[in-house]
Every structure is written in C-alpha cells, then in structure tokens.
Amino acid sequence: RGWSFVGPTTAYAFMQAMGLINDHLEGCVLRKEIEKKRSAFQRPV
C-alpha cells in the first residue's frame, strides 16, 4: 500500500498543485491573477 517511489515528476506536479510553483508564461492573464492571490495569501500561524 502507499507509494513505493516518488520521483521528480511527481514531486513537481505536487508542488504545482499546492501553488508553490507558477508555470504560467509571463504574458498569460492567469499568471497575474495567481500572483495577486499568492501575495494576498496569509499563512496561518
């Protein structure tokens, strides 16, 4: 049961899903929207 191997592709996809990595291109409309939301996000303490 569970995962027997976590490779770089899986780790990168997980980081994308969690919002740690923004792969949208510089001219993409979504990139600006995501950057605004990321800067407004308050980490819980």
Summary of the structure (lengths in Angstrom):
residues: 45
radius of gyration: 14.0
end to end distance: 33.2
largest distance: 42.7
contacts: 64
relative contact order: 0.11
helix: 51%
strand: 0%
